[in-house]
Every structure is written in structure tokens, then in C-alpha cells.
Amino acid sequence: MTPATVATPPARPLDPEVVRADFPILATLLHEGVPLVYLDNAATTQRPRQVIQAIVDVYEKQYANVHRGIHWLSDQSTDLFENARECVRRFINAAAREEIIFTPGTTEAINLVARSWGDANLRAGDEILLTEMEHHANLVPWQQLAARSGAVLRHIPITDDGQLMLDQLPKLLSEKTRLVAVAAISNVLGTINPVGEIIRQAHAAGALVLVDAAQSAPHGTTDVQQLGADFLAFSGHKMLGPSGVGVLYGRRELLDAMPPFLGGGSMIRRVRLDSFEPAELPAKFEAGTPPIVPAIGLGAAIEYLERLGMQAIHEHELLLTRRAHEVLADQPGLKFLGPAPEHKGGIVSFTVEGIHAHDIAQLLDRRGVAVRAGHHCAMPLHKRLGIGASARASFYFYNTLAEVDRLGEALSAARRVLRRRS
Amino acid sequence: MWALRRSYSLATEPPTKVVMSGLSEDDLYQDRILLHYEEPFHRGRCPRATHAHEDDNPLCGDFVHIDLAVSPEGQIDEAWFDGDGCCISQAAASMLIEQVQGKRLDEIKNFTAGDMLALFGAKLTPNRQKCCLLPWRVLQSAMYASVESDNAEDRR
């Protein structure tokens, strides 16, 4: 395939059976020869051999530190690293590559904004608006910032079926609101939040918006310019890339005005014994040796995703979510978390009356079905829903309708084991 | 500026089959454990309790409360538990309560976490060991948490 075709996604629907051949791990047979059904993609996805090979290639042929060596290998490595940055820029349609900061993940990207922008700009009495459905990574950094600055946290409430009460937004936004931080897709409920509308209203109130795109960037089209996002964060490992790399997008004028976050090598222009001048973007926010190979792997992952087409991926996952709702709806005592399939991505969380989520996950595992159980790093959301833990099946484009059916069968089998209680 | 240098084509070769060794967790939901889960020993509250404590595992929401009625001679005349959670935490609580019923406090003080895992029997991964050890932790605190004392909760 030539690079020219990479940017033009195919219009045809996605055939998971074809793409599965690219993922060696999906052919795993578990205990007693049961095929693995991997439905824990919201936690982390698997990698195609194209990404694995890209990583092997760097280490075998082109690895050295970046932006440092005046030698051939370092030039090679630097080219690949910056090429990955360009891949990310194109993937989210940022205006400039200087707006793409490589971080270790979504969590550190959000912490960067809280520490750098937050400490420089927030004063006692300022408000940060979050939602009741945020991941801990989009709650705790703001709690820490509030403790340092005296800022006040407020939260957009959710309905019982897990959608933001958008009618509350005008009341919650005021001239005190400095930042709105919201997940584009809930990692528990799967709810697709109306981020565009939130950004429009927040900007009208004079607030900036940070989008936690950890669950949305891997599964659909992201266009930061069309969206008008001020900051947007996501992780490589949830979209076929290696762990240890994530992305912070920030509008250039915001990043330019922000003080550096971590201090060290790379992020400086000049250092004296008692002072330093920060480097230009993006190096200013990339202290120390960056995640060189993970970033290059992320670039290969993006090329793979673009070849499939983000719209095709989204449409296939909607099929899977619809099927999961059909298959699971008949299960006695089963309650879905979150809204109907048309309002969510490829995440289906549920509880079953009388069976703890851990037991569900353990018994599904016997049948080869891997799901997550617990609070999924969203304790306040579970408290709001009045439950302690939930089970979560989360899909990616390589999952099949037959695998969703296996989930239903495995759940019926689990119920038979815990027969008297369910 | 940074031109695309490479592109990886979709593979067409069949994937390698990897067979993992069999997992020996089949005994996790064995009848003995399920029986404790579904028909627990002394599940409920004890009105004449002299000692009580409760705790949860915030990671999974498992919750266990233990009541002990201890005689002046230090004998556990009655042990009861209440709770909510996974099969392992609740079955482990039932097994533990059955074990300590009628024993002397000083015997129970030597009952270690290792003893608790041995009592449960089935092999547990480190994550699920936390479920099994929740009732054991609650019991360890309950022995020092006299219900007459106002600061019982502080003596964990």
C-alpha cells in the first residue's frame, strides 16, 4: 500500500474476520482449548503485527536517542519519532505539529494541564466544571489543583440512564468557570457525550475545555479544529499502540503561554547554574528522553486505523453494541449501565442481581471471555448509580458478532454455576 | 515537513495458534465453597455481641460485618457475620465464622492470613486473595473492638 491510500479510508464495511489475521494474540486458545474472546478493549487493546513489526524494526535497525546525536542513527530515529508526531497531528487534525505533545499517557497529559495551566491560571474561587461520570484520571488531578489553588469543583449531573443533564449546563457555567473537563465517551457507561455543544457553551461563558478522548479517539473520527477543543488527551495503548505513550493536544497559544511542567533535558533552550530558558514547543513539555519507540509504534497504529477508516470502525462497533444489548437483555436480573446502543460506543456495562461482578468475570473467564469487573476507575459514578461494582464488555473492530453471542452463552453458564442465588 | 516514510500492509497469513496450559482454578466454584456462599453459616447479626467490626474492600465493594459474643473467660460463645460481595469474600466469611465459633480469643489471635487462605482451600490469584482475606481482616479488628467502647472504631 502506498502512503497516498493511507489517508483515504475505504468506504466498505469492515470485515473483522479479515483484520483478525493481523492480531496473533486473538488466536490464543485458553484452558481446555477454549478460544480467547477478548472483550476488555476499553482497558487496553491488542496490537496488530504491523505495529509489532514497526517496533522490532526500530530496535533492530534505527534506534538511538532523538534530537541529540549528530550521527546517522540518531537522525533516523528522530525522523521516525517526528513522523509519528505528524501522524498524530493528521489523525486529530491539529493545525500544527507543535500542538502535539507526547506524554506517557492520558493521565499524565491531564496532570500536565492541571499543573502547568492550572497552577498558573487558577485562583481561589475560580471554578472547574467536571461531570459525574469521569474516570479518576479526570477527577483527581483537578481535586489536587483545587486543593492547591482554592478553586471549586462542580459537576454536571447525569440521568439514571447515564447521560449528561445538559439542561443543567447553563446554570453551572458562569464567569467563575475557568475550565470544563469532560470525557468524550464514558469508560463505564459508553455514553457518547455532546462535547461539541459543551465546548460551544463553555466558550460562550469564557471557559476553556479539556476533552478526555481516551475512549473516543480509538473508535471514531477526532477533529480538534472542528470541535474547537482547547486541550485533548488520549493514550496509545487503547488504540493498537504500545503502552507508555499518550498525547496531549493543546491549542498553540495556550501551550505557548503555559510554563513548563517537568524540568530536565530536552525541555530547555539554555541552562545556567541557577536558571534556564525553556525550549520551543513541543520540546518544552517533553523533558527527558521521550517514549521514542512507543511513539513510533503509535504512528504505525494510526496508519493501520486510518487504512480501515474510523467511520467503518465506529459503525462495526455499533453493530456489536446493538447485538450485546439484544443478547444480554433476556438474562434474568441483568441491568445495563448507561443509555441505549444508539447513544453509546462499544462499551456495554451491566450488573446481574445476586451475582457479584467479580464472580461474573471469573466465570466468564472459564469460557474464555475476558471482561473487566470492578469500578473501572470511576468510583463516584458507581456510587451515583448505587452499585459497588459492575462487569464491562468493551469491543474493538476485531470483535465479531459470534464473540458477542459467546458472551451471552458464557453468562448463562455462569448463572448455572451460581444456580441458587440467581 | 516530516514525510510519511513507511506504511505497513495488512497481513494475510493465518495466525499462530498458542495453547496455554490448563488453569487449575476449576475448584474455585466447587460445591464446598458454593455451599458456604449460598447457605452460609451464622449469617446475620448477634444482638448480644460484645465485639463487632466491619470493613469493605473499596476496590470491589465487598463488605463484611462480624459480631462476636465473648464470655468473661474469653470464649467466643457466638460468632456471626453479615455482608455483601463476591462468592469468595462471602464464602470465606462463612468458613471463618464456622471456624471461630466456640474457640477462645487467644487461639484466634494466632490465626494468620496464611491459615485463612488454607482454610478457604481453593487456589486464589493475588487479586482474589484480597476478597478471601477481607473477613479475616475484619475478625482481627473485631477481637479488639468492644461494642461498649465508644472508640471501638479507632482501635483497629
Interface residues (C-beta under 8 A of the other chain):
Chain A: M1 T2 P3 V6 V18 V19 R20 A21 D22 F23 P24 I25 L26 A27 T28 L29 L30 H31 E32 G33 P48 R49 Q50 V51 Q53 A54 D79 L80 E82 N83 R85 E86 C87 R97 A300 E303 Y304 R307 H356 A357 H358 D359 Q362 L363 R366 A373 G374 H375 M379 H382 I387 G388 A389 V417 L418 R420 R421
Chain B: M1 W2 A3 L4 R5 R6 S7 Y8 S9 L10 A11 T12 E13 P14 P15 T16 K17 V18 V19 M20 S21 G22 L23 E25 D26 L28 Y29 L34 Y37 E38 P58 L59 C60 G61 D62 F63 D84 G85 C86 C87 I88 R128 C131
